[in-house]
């Protein structure tokens, strides 16, 4: 399996920042204990590029543009707990979900890790049936994931932490991971394929 460091060039066109900037976020995640420290030197050494490690790197990019903020903000967003799902995915009888009904995750970073894993139904275009998008609310450090899946539980949305929907009396800053970008990461991580259409501006 590839190391996370050797996978960084694949993320450059998707993240829209330089390889060095992504690497600095990787180092910051090591400093705050969210990634293991490399045991060797060079691109082939260090922590592996897995759905879990790439998900942590993705959280660091979604949480803030400021490298100096890669600390408690990133940690809080990563561990934001599943809090709600909309009524389209509600269980019969009024029972509540204790985890995301699409990913089975109880935290935001684990939901992202599932979406980047081979088990996620992220299908290559033009096949339909697995449209998914991610939105992060930087002010409240909450997130929502919208699902349009052909398999159960179908369509709906899961929320993590406190998504900043209602605050209309102040500036809101959001970061989004659209489906094409999510699919490109999924394809490159699991199959080593480059989705040229997804990387175009």
N, C-alpha and C positions, 0 to 999 in steps of 0.2 A: 504493500500500500504506500502511496505517496506521502511525503511529509507535508505538513501544513505550509511550511515555508515554500516548498516547490510548487504548491498549488496557488500561491498568491498571484502569479501572472495571469491565471485564468480569471481571477476576480476583478482585475483592473478595469476592463471595459464595462463590467456590470456595476461595480461600486462607483465608478466615475472619479476615482482618485488614484494617485500614483501607487506603484508597488511599494515604495518606501513608506508612504503614509499608512498603507495597510499593515506593513511589517511593524511600524511603530505601535499600532494598536494591538498587534499580537504581543509585543513586548510588554505593553501596559497591562494586558490581561494576565500575563505571567506574574507581574508585580503584585496584582491584587488577588492572586490565587485562583483565578478562573481558568487558567491553562497551566499545564505542567511545564516546568523549566526544561529547555533542551538539554540533552545529555551529550551531544556532540557538536560538531561544527559543520557548516556548509548546508546547502539546500536539502540534501538527502537525510539530514539528521533531525532530531527533535521530535515533537509530538506529531502524530499522524493526522492526515486530513480525513476526518470522519464526519458524519452528520452532526455529531455533538460539538466537535471543535469548530467546525465552520459556522454552526449556529451561534456560538459564543462570539465569534468574530463579526458575524452579521449584526448581532445585538449592539456591539460596540460602535458600529457604523451608523445604525439606525438611531441610537440614543443621543448622539451629539456630533457636531462637526469639530468641536474643540478637543484636541488630544488631551489637554490638561484635565478635562472633565471625565476621562476614562477611569472612574473610580467608583464611588458609591452609586452614582447615577446608573452606570452600566450594570452594576450588581443588583440594584433594585429592580431595574427593568427586566433583567434576565430571570429573576426569581418572582416576578409579578404573578400572583396566584390566579388561577381560573376563577372568575367571579360570576359569570352569567352567560347564558345563551339565549337567543331570541326564540319566540314562540314556535317558529317553524320546525325547530328540532326538539321541542318540549316532549317529555314523556307523557303517556296517558295517565290519568288519575292525579295529575298535579305534582308528581314526584320531581325532585330537583336533581340535577346532575351535580356530581362532585368533581367532575373533570370534563375536559373538552370532549364532546361526543364524537368528533371527527378524528381527533388524533390520540385520544386517551390520555392526554397530558394534563398535569395539574399546575404546571408553570409555563410561562411564555417561551423560555429557551427550550424546554422539552418539546413543546408544540412545533417550534421551528425545526428542531432536530428530526422529528418524525417526518415533516414535510420534505426534508432533504434526504430522507432514507429511501432505500429501494422499495420499501413496503408502501410508500405513499403513491396514490394513483395519479401521479403527475405524468400525463401522457404527452408524447411528442405531437406537435401539430402535423396534420390538420385534424387529428382525432379529437372529438369533443368529450366532455364528461368529467373533467377534473379541474375546472377553473378555480383558482385560489388566489387571494390577494391579502397582503399584510399592511396594516397601518399602525404607526406608533405616534402617540401624543406626547411630545417631549416635555410639555409643562407639567403634566401629572404623572409622567412615566408609566402610562398605561398603554394598552395595545388592543387591537381587535383584528380578528382574522375572518375574512368572508369566504364562504365555501359555496361552490356550485358543483356538486358531485352527483353523478348519475347513480352511484351506489348509495345505500343507506349510510347516514341519515339524510342524505340529499342536500337541500339548500339551507343556508342559515349563516349565523355569525356567532363566534365565541369571543368573549371579552376577558382580558387579563388585567389585574390591577384596577385602576380607575380611568378608563378612557374619557378624554376631555370633550364630551359632546356638547354640553349645555353652556359652557362659559362663553357668552357672546359680548361681554363687557371688557375684554382684553384681547391682546394679540395671541393667537394660537399658532404654534409651530408644529408641523407634522412631517413625518418621514414615511414614505411608502415603498413597499416592495411589490411591484406589479407582477402579474402572473408570468409574463414573458421573462422577466429577470429571475424569478423563482425557478422557473423551468430550466433556464440556462445553467444555473448553479447545480440543480438536481442532475441534469444530463452530464455535465463535466465531472461532477464528483463521483457518480456511480458508473458511468459508461465511458468517460474520457472523451465525450463528444463535444464539439464546439457548435453551438447554435448560432450561426453567423447572423441570422435574421434578428435574434434577440440582442446581439451586441451592437447593432447599428444604431446610431443616434436617431 
